[in-house]
Amino acid sequence: MNHPNLRAARAPRLAPLAGLATLVATCGTAHAQLAFSIDWKGQSNGRIDSVQGLRTTESDILMPGPGAPAINPFLPAPQVVLTGQELGIQDYVNCTNPQPGVECGIELDCFSGGIDAQFLPVGFASVERGKLWFSTDEWAVGSIASTAPPDVRTQAAVADSSADIWCDLGLPIGPLGPGAAVSGHSGVFDGNGARSGSGHVNYGLGLIEVNPPLPGVPNLGDNIDALDIGTLVNGTFPAGGLYYSLDSAFIDPLEGVANSGSAAAAGFVGGDVVFQATQGGGTTFYASALLLGLDAAGPDTDDLDALILAENGVGGFQPSAVAYDWVGGATDMLLFSVRRGSAVVGAPDSRFGAPIEPGDILTMPLSIPNGGNGNGNPSIFIAAEVIGLATARTDGVLFGDDLSAMDKTKPRETCYDCNNNGVEDSVDIALGHSNDKNLDGIPDECQDIFAFCPGDGTQGACPCGNESGLNGGAGCENSTGGGATLGWTGTSSVTSDDLSLTVTGARGGQPGLFVQGATTTGIPFKDGFFCLGNPTERLEVAFTDPAGAVASSVSIVTEGNVSMGDERFYQFWYRDPVVSPCGTGSNFTSAIRVPWN
């Protein structure tokens, strides 16, 4: 469900920074819901879920808890919607005390309902191609060529990327080898919903961050290990059954510990895709590791780590022979990635002859008659570099970024698209197509009056270290020990002309100036931040009362010379002569933005 146009929904009353906006976990329609799993190494393994009171395990399928996704650092833990037992993972009953960093041999590596959107060939417009979504683990560093932060590169720099979900920025028609143009990616969902150390913010899932890349277990945060958008309707088991893969047992070369071995415990290998027809029923083979070009070095030497599947409805698996033969339903589209440490990593793929990387999106081995080299290895469908991940091939890293989860959604199936342009709000913001001056993840054009430019350090350091407290919403600290806030009463209607600007938290009994700007900036000035850009207008001189409060008394419409359609920004500059923190004698409130209508 696209979040509502907040111009109509938000009451314009002394609003704090819009940092606690709550949004449902639906994408595009009520039938397209976000579901995921976590690995056994992270802090949410064994955590009590927020709805049923269950202890979360690495085999469970989760959804965001009540009030999430949202921009809020205190979100509830994700809720368990399908347990490992309901997925037919037999050893689930023996995992009675799950703990971070303690594997139970039940890890779920990826899942799909078999109804993922198909990748389409030439002849389909870009808007019809849908989106690729994915997640990486804490060791990913991102490619320098990815240019729409927040992305893996910016978030990895502050150890804040492993519980995030990314989407592509417009993939061209594949197959796309290592030399193809980079389309890149940007963030849509954040693990914990708090403003990142990189300065970026996205809707949070209630997971735990940060998660620095350190060997050994437990990890300090969480990793998303499986991802699907649209398969689970209200958390119920999909009518067409569920396809998934379990975990191999080889040693992770970066963690320095063995993977969980959940596949072998269930009678499979980590490269197999299995099928469960009914909730709690048994699992059967769907596509074997050998058929996918895996385990050439021996049983369980490769691990299928992420899955996209469009099943054609014909019983069993009909493997693709060439790219796009799945269009029309002759074959099943099965795309996957492999885990870091898999034996097939570094082997030449059967399409381009390029060494396979953990971040590559792979598909069936290509035979010589079908344009491949016939080496029996998986073929690269989309190279990791194309979506903005680092590889040993091109970035000189020892181990390429691991693609730990992925999904493909249908055209215009967005999670948050307030302006209904078919593009994720977060991507509009990342690409500069929409402004987000209050850093709440919602394009400004979808909102009415809101506050921005706090003195809490999120938009830059206050002049002398006088920040007013994280996410507090006030301006930089003044001599009272707190910061001053600009609020409002009334509306943004030019005709009503009832907008009044209100100040709280300033120095009492001092003069100040209400100021209007036509643009914004963020310049440390005096003891605070001056957030308004030219042209600026002086609206009114006013004196604060003994408590440091004051309200404007003039017509903002008249004094500011505003018309319908104008966007203007407001702030209060006030004297602070009593030993002000930086010694300049004056300071600024936070600011507000008003779209006049």
C-alpha positions in Angstrom: 0.0 0.0 0.0 1.4 3.4 -0.9 1.5 5.6 2.1 -1.2 8.4 1.9 -0.5 11.8 0.7 0.4 13.4 4.0 -0.7 16.9 2.8 -4.2 15.8 3.7 -3.4 13.5 6.5 -1.1 15.5 8.8 -2.5 18.1 11.2 -0.3 21.2 11.1 0.2 21.6 14.8 3.6 22.2 16.5 4.8 19.0 14.8 8.2 17.6 15.9 10.6 16.4 13.2 8.7 13.8 11.3 10.8 11.0 12.5 8.2 8.6 13.8 6.0 8.2 10.8 4.5 4.7 10.8 3.8 2.8 7.6 2.4 -0.6 7.0 4.6 -3.3 5.5 2.9 -3.6 2.2 4.2 -2.8 -1.2 2.1 -1.6 -4.1 -1.1 -3.4 -3.1 -2.4 -5.1 0.0 -1.3 -8.4 -1.5 2.4 -7.5 -1.8 3.9 -7.8 1.6 7.5 -7.7 2.8 8.8 -10.9 4.4 12.4 -11.9 5.3 14.5 -14.1 7.5 17.7 -13.6 9.5 20.7 -15.8 9.9 21.8 -17.6 13.1 24.9 -15.4 13.6 23.0 -12.2 14.5 21.5 -10.7 17.6 17.9 -11.3 16.7 18.3 -15.1 16.7 16.5 -16.1 19.9 14.9 -12.7 20.3 11.2 -12.6 21.4 9.0 -11.7 18.5 6.6 -8.7 18.9 3.2 -10.5 18.3 3.2 -14.1 19.4 5.9 -14.1 22.0 7.9 -16.7 20.1 11.7 -17.0 20.2 12.8 -16.1 16.7 15.0 -18.7 15.0 17.1 -18.7 11.8 14.4 -20.9 10.1 11.5 -18.5 10.6 9.9 -16.2 8.1 9.4 -12.8 9.6 7.5 -9.6 8.9 7.9 -6.1 10.5 6.2 -5.9 13.9 3.4 -3.5 14.8 4.2 0.1 13.8 6.9 -0.9 11.4 8.3 -0.2 8.9 8.9 3.3 10.2 11.6 5.9 10.8 12.1 5.2 14.5 15.1 3.9 16.4 12.8 2.0 18.9 10.8 -0.2 16.7 9.5 -3.5 18.0 11.1 -6.8 17.1 9.9 -8.4 13.8 7.0 -10.8 14.1 7.2 -14.5 13.2 4.6 -15.3 10.6 5.8 -18.8 9.6 8.0 -20.9 11.9 10.6 -23.4 10.7 8.3 -26.2 11.8 5.5 -24.8 9.6 8.1 -24.9 6.7 8.7 -28.5 7.3 12.2 -28.1 8.7 12.2 -31.2 11.0 15.0 -30.2 13.5 13.0 -27.0 14.4 11.5 -28.9 17.4 15.0 -29.5 18.8 15.9 -25.8 18.8 14.4 -25.0 22.1 16.8 -22.3 23.2 18.0 -20.3 20.1 20.8 -17.8 20.9 22.8 -15.3 18.8 25.7 -17.1 17.2 24.5 -20.6 18.2 23.3 -22.6 15.2 20.5 -25.2 15.5 21.0 -26.7 12.1 17.8 -25.2 10.8 18.9 -22.2 8.8 16.6 -21.0 5.9 18.8 -19.5 3.2 16.1 -18.2 0.8 12.5 -18.7 -0.2 10.0 -17.9 -2.9 6.4 -18.6 -3.7 7.3 -19.2 -7.4 5.4 -16.2 -8.5 8.3 -13.7 -8.7 8.1 -11.3 -11.6 9.9 -12.4 -14.8 12.9 -10.5 -16.3 11.7 -9.5 -19.7 13.6 -9.2 -23.1 13.9 -6.4 -25.6 10.5 -5.0 -26.6 9.2 -4.3 -23.1 9.4 -0.7 -21.9 11.5 0.0 -18.8 8.4 0.7 -16.6 7.3 -2.9 -17.4 10.4 -4.5 -16.1 9.8 -4.2 -12.4 12.5 -4.0 -9.7 15.3 -6.1 -8.3 15.5 -6.1 -4.5 18.4 -7.5 -2.5 20.4 -7.6 0.7 24.0 -8.2 1.5 25.8 -9.3 4.7 28.1 -7.4 7.0 31.3 -8.1 5.0 30.0 -6.3 1.8 31.8 -3.0 0.9 29.9 -1.9 -2.2 31.3 -0.7 -5.5 32.8 2.8 -6.0 30.7 3.0 -9.2 27.4 3.0 -7.2 26.3 6.6 -7.0 22.9 6.9 -5.3 23.5 6.8 -1.5 22.4 5.4 0.8 23.9 2.4 -0.8 26.1 -0.5 0.3 29.2 1.6 0.1 28.0 4.5 2.2 26.4 2.2 4.8 29.2 -0.3 5.0 31.6 2.6 5.9 29.6 2.9 9.2 28.9 -0.8 9.6 25.2 -0.2 8.9 24.4 -2.2 5.8 23.8 -5.8 6.6 20.1 -5.6 7.7 19.2 -3.2 4.9 17.2 -3.8 1.7 18.2 -2.2 -1.6 16.6 -1.9 -5.0 18.1 -1.3 -8.4 18.0 2.0 -10.2 16.9 0.7 -13.6 18.5 -2.4 -15.0 18.9 -2.6 -18.8 18.0 -5.7 -20.7 20.2 -8.7 -19.7 22.1 -10.9 -19.7 24.6 -8.4 -18.2 28.2 -9.4 -17.9 31.0 -7.9 -15.8 31.7 -5.2 -18.5 28.1 -3.9 -18.7 27.2 -0.4 -17.6 26.5 0.0 -13.8 22.9 0.7 -13.0 23.6 0.7 -9.2 21.1 0.6 -6.3 19.8 2.6 -3.4 18.3 1.9 0.0 14.6 1.4 0.6 14.5 -0.4 4.0 16.9 0.1 6.9 17.5 -2.5 9.6 16.7 -0.6 12.7 15.0 2.6 11.5 17.5 5.0 13.1 19.4 7.7 11.3 22.6 6.1 10.1 26.1 7.3 10.9 26.3 8.1 7.2 23.5 10.7 7.8 20.9 8.7 5.8 17.5 7.4 7.0 15.1 4.8 5.6 12.1 3.0 7.0 13.2 0.5 9.6 12.3 -3.2 10.1 13.0 -3.6 13.8 16.3 -5.4 13.4 19.5 -4.7 15.2 22.3 -2.6 13.9 25.2 -1.7 13.7 27.0 -4.9 12.5 30.8 -4.4 11.9 32.6 -7.1 9.8 34.4 -9.1 12.5 35.4 -12.8 12.4 33.7 -15.2 14.7 30.2 -15.3 16.2 27.9 -14.0 17.4 27.7 -10.9 15.1 27.0 -7.6 16.9 24.0 -7.0 14.7 21.7 -8.8 12.2 21.9 -10.0 8.7 18.9 -10.4 6.4 19.3 -13.9 4.9 16.1 -14.3 2.8 13.7 -11.8 1.2 10.4 -11.9 -0.6 7.9 -9.2 -1.5 4.4 -10.4 -2.5 4.3 -14.1 -1.7 2.9 -14.1 1.8 -0.5 -12.5 2.0 -1.1 -11.4 5.6 1.6 -13.8 6.7 -0.3 -16.9 5.4 1.4 -19.8 3.7 1.2 -19.3 -0.1 -1.6 -21.3 -1.9 0.9 -22.5 -4.5 3.4 -23.8 -2.0 6.8 -22.6 -1.0 10.2 -23.1 -2.6 13.4 -22.7 -0.5 17.0 -23.7 0.0 18.9 -24.6 3.2 22.4 -24.0 4.4 25.6 -25.9 3.5 28.2 -26.8 6.1 31.6 -25.5 4.7 33.6 -22.9 6.5 32.9 -19.2 5.7 36.4 -17.9 4.8 35.7 -14.5 6.4 33.7 -15.5 9.5 36.2 -18.3 10.1 33.3 -20.6 11.3 31.3 -23.3 9.5 27.9 -22.6 8.1 25.0 -24.3 9.9 24.6 -27.5 7.8 20.8 -27.3 7.9 20.6 -28.8 4.4 22.4 -32.0 5.3 20.4 -32.2 8.5 17.2 -32.3 6.4 18.6 -34.8 3.8 19.6 -32.2 1.1 22.6 -30.2 0.1 22.9 -26.5 0.3 22.6 -26.1 -3.5 19.2 -27.8 -3.8 16.0 -26.0 -4.2 13.1 -27.9 -2.4 9.4 -27.5 -2.5 6.8 -27.7 0.2 3.2 -27.9 -1.0 1.3 -27.3 2.2 2.0 -25.6 5.6 3.7 -28.1 7.9 3.9 -30.7 5.1 7.0 -32.6 3.9 9.5 -31.2 1.4 10.5 -32.7 -1.9 13.3 -31.9 -4.5 12.5 -29.2 -7.0 15.8 -28.4 -8.6 19.0 -30.3 -7.6 22.3 -28.6 -7.1 23.8 -30.7 -9.9 21.1 -29.5 -12.3 21.9 -25.9 -11.5 25.6 -26.4 -12.2 26.6 -26.7 -8.5 28.5 -29.2 -6.4 30.9 -30.2 -9.2 33.5 -30.4 -6.5 31.4 -32.8 -4.4 28.2 -32.9 -2.4 27.5 -29.8 -0.4 30.5 -27.8 -1.6 28.3 -25.0 -2.9 25.6 -23.0 -1.2 22.6 -21.5 -3.0 22.2 -18.2 -1.1 19.4 -16.2 -2.8 16.5 -17.2 -5.0 14.2 -15.7 -7.6 11.7 -18.1 -9.1 8.9 -17.7 -11.6 7.3 -21.2 -11.8 5.4 -22.0 -15.0 2.7 -24.1 -13.3 3.7 -27.3 -15.0 4.6 -30.0 -12.6 8.3 -30.2 -11.7 11.2 -28.0 -12.8 11.6 -27.2 -16.5 15.0 -25.6 -16.7 15.7 -22.6 -19.0 17.9 -23.3 -22.0 18.5 -19.7 -23.1 17.7 -16.4 -21.5 14.0 -15.4 -21.7 12.7 -18.7 -22.9 10.7 -18.5 -19.6 8.5 -15.7 -21.2 5.3 -17.6 -22.3 5.7 -20.4 -19.8 7.8 -22.9 -21.7 10.3 -23.0 -18.9 10.8 -21.9 -15.3 12.8 -18.8 -14.6 15.2 -19.8 -11.7 17.9 -17.3 -10.7 20.2 -17.6 -7.8 23.4 -16.6 -6.1 26.0 -18.6 -4.3 27.5 -18.1 -0.8 31.0 -16.9 -0.3 33.2 -19.9 0.2 31.4 -22.0 -2.4 33.7 -24.2 -4.5 32.2 -22.7 -7.7 33.3 -19.2 -6.8 36.2 -18.3 -9.1 35.2 -20.9 -11.7 34.4 -19.5 -15.2 30.7 -19.1 -15.8 29.2 -20.8 -18.9 28.0 -17.6 -20.6 30.8 -15.0 -20.4 33.7 -17.2 -19.2 34.0 -14.8 -16.2 35.0 -16.0 -12.8 31.9 -16.5 -10.7 31.4 -14.1 -7.8 29.2 -14.4 -4.6 27.3 -11.3 -5.8 26.5 -12.5 -9.2 22.9 -13.4 -10.2 23.2 -16.8 -11.9 21.0 -19.1 -13.8 21.3 -22.4 -15.6 24.5 -23.7 -17.3 24.5 -22.9 -21.0 25.3 -25.6 -23.5 27.4 -24.9 -26.6 24.4 -25.1 -29.0 22.6 -22.5 -26.8 25.4 -19.9 -26.9 27.4 -21.1 -23.9 30.8 -22.7 -23.5 29.5 -26.0 -22.2 31.7 -26.1 -19.1 28.7 -27.1 -16.9 29.0 -24.2 -14.5 26.1 -21.8 -13.8 25.8 -18.8 -16.3 25.9 -15.2 -15.2 22.6 -13.4 -15.9 23.5 -10.2 -14.0 27.0 -9.5 -12.9 27.5 -8.2 -9.4 29.2 -5.0 -10.6 26.1 -4.0 -12.6 24.0 -3.6 -9.4 26.8 -1.8 -7.5 28.5 -4.6 -5.6 32.2 -5.1 -5.2 33.9 -8.1 -6.8 37.4 -9.7 -6.9 37.1 -9.3 -10.7 37.0 -5.5 -10.9 37.5 -4.1 -7.4 40.6 -6.0 -6.2 38.9 -7.3 -3.0 39.8 -10.7 -1.8 36.2 -11.9 -1.5 33.4 -10.2 -3.5 30.3 -8.9 -1.8 27.8 -11.6 -0.9 24.3 -11.3 -2.3 22.5 -12.9 0.7 18.9 -12.3 -0.4 17.0 -11.1 -3.4 13.6 -10.8 -5.1 12.0 -9.4 -8.3 8.8 -7.4 -8.1 6.2 -6.6 -10.8 6.0 -3.4 -12.8 5.0 -0.4 -10.7 4.8 -2.6 -7.6 6.4 -0.2 -5.1 6.5 -0.2 -1.4 6.4 3.6 -0.8 5.5 5.8 -3.8 3.6 8.8 -2.5 3.7 10.7 -5.8 2.6 7.7 -7.8 5.4 7.9 -10.4 6.3 4.2 -10.2 9.6 4.9 -8.4 10.3 4.2 -4.7 10.2 7.4 -2.7 13.7 6.6 -1.3 15.0 6.3 -4.9 13.4 9.6 -5.9 15.2 11.2 -2.9 18.5 9.5 -3.6 18.6 10.5 -7.2 17.7 14.1 -6.4 14.3 13.9 -8.1 12.5 14.8 -4.8 13.7 16.8 -1.8 13.6 15.5 1.7 14.5 18.4 3.8 13.3 17.0 7.1 15.0 13.6 6.5 11.9 11.5 7.1 12.1 9.4 4.0 9.0 11.1 2.4 9.3 13.4 -0.6 8.5 16.9 0.4 6.0 17.3 -2.4 3.8 14.7 -0.5 3.8 16.6 2.7 2.4 19.8 4.1 4.1 22.0 6.7 7.0 20.2 8.5 10.0 21.0 10.7 13.6 20.5 9.6 17.2 21.6 10.3 17.5 20.6 13.9 20.6 21.2 16.0 21.2 17.6 16.9 24.2 17.0 14.7 22.3 15.1 11.9 22.6 18.0 9.4 26.1 19.0 10.5 27.9 20.0 13.7 26.7 23.0 15.7 29.3 25.8 15.8 31.0 24.9 19.1 29.8 21.3 19.8 26.6 22.7 21.3 24.3 20.0 19.8 20.8 19.9 21.5 20.4 16.1 21.6 19.9 13.4 19.0 16.6 13.6 17.2 15.3 16.3 19.6 14.0 18.6 16.9 15.3 21.9 18.6 18.0 24.2 17.3 21.5 24.2 18.6 21.9 24.5 22.4 21.6 28.0 23.9 22.4 29.4 27.4 19.3 27.8 28.9 20.9 24.3 28.4 18.5 23.3 25.6 17.7 24.5 22.0 14.8 26.6 20.6 12.1 25.1 18.4 10.1 26.8 15.7 6.5 25.4 15.4 3.3 26.7 13.9 -0.4 26.9 14.2 -2.9 27.4 11.4 -2.5 26.2 7.8 -0.6 26.7 4.6 -3.6 28.2 2.8 -2.9 31.6 1.2 -6.6 32.4 1.2 -7.1 31.6 4.9 -3.9 33.5 5.8 -4.0 31.9 9.3 -0.5 30.7 9.7 1.3 31.8 12.9 4.9 30.9 13.7 5.6 29.9 17.3 8.9 29.8 19.3 9.7 27.8 22.4 12.9 27.2 24.2 14.7 30.5 23.4 16.3 32.8 25.9 13.6 34.7 27.9 13.0 38.4 27.6 15.1 38.9 24.4 14.4 40.3 21.0 14.4 38.2 17.9 13.6 38.2 14.2 11.2 36.0 12.2 12.9 35.3 8.9 11.6 33.8 5.6 13.7 32.2 2.9 12.9 31.0 -0.6 15.6 28.3 -0.6 17.5 26.4 2.1 21.0 26.1 3.3 22.7 24.8 6.4 25.4 27.3 7.5 26.8 27.4 11.0 26.3 31.0 12.1 26.6 32.6 15.5 25.7 29.9 18.0 23.4 28.0 15.7 22.5 27.0 12.1 21.1 29.4 9.6 18.9 27.2 7.4 17.4 29.7 5.0 18.7 30.7 1.5 18.2 33.7 -0.7 16.1 35.5 -1.3 15.3 36.1 2.3 12.7 38.4 3.9 12.6 39.9 7.4 9.0 39.3 8.6 8.8 40.7 12.2 10.8 41.7 15.2 9.4 40.1 18.4 10.4 39.7 22.1 10.3 36.4 23.9 8.4 36.1 27.2 10.2 35.1 30.4 9.9 31.4 29.4 11.5 32.0 26.0 8.3 31.7 24.0 6.8 34.0 21.4 4.4 33.9 18.4 4.3 35.9 15.2 1.5 38.5 15.0 1.8 39.7 11.4 0.3 38.2 8.2 2.9 35.8 6.9 1.2 36.0 3.5 1.4 39.8 3.3 4.8 40.3 4.9 6.4 37.4 3.0 4.7 38.3 -0.3 3.7 34.7 -0.9 1.4 33.3 -3.5 -0.2 29.9 -4.1 2.4 27.4 -5.3 5.3 29.1 -3.5 7.5 27.0 -1.2 9.0 29.0 1.7 11.1 28.3 4.8 11.0 30.0 8.2 13.3 30.4 11.2 13.7 32.7 14.3 17.0 34.4 15.0 17.1 35.5 18.7 19.6 37.2 21.1 21.2 35.1 23.8 23.6 37.4 25.6 23.9 35.5 28.9 27.1 33.4 28.4 25.9 31.8 25.2 27.7 28.5 24.4 29.8 29.8 21.6 30.0 33.4 23.0 28.5 35.1 19.9 25.4 36.3 21.7 22.7 35.0 19.4 21.3 31.7 18.1 18.6 30.2 15.8 15.6 27.9 16.2 15.0 24.9 14.1 13.2 25.7 10.8 9.9 24.8 9.1 9.0 24.4 5.5 5.6 25.7 4.2 4.2 24.8 0.7 1.7 27.6 0.2 -1.5 26.5 -1.5 
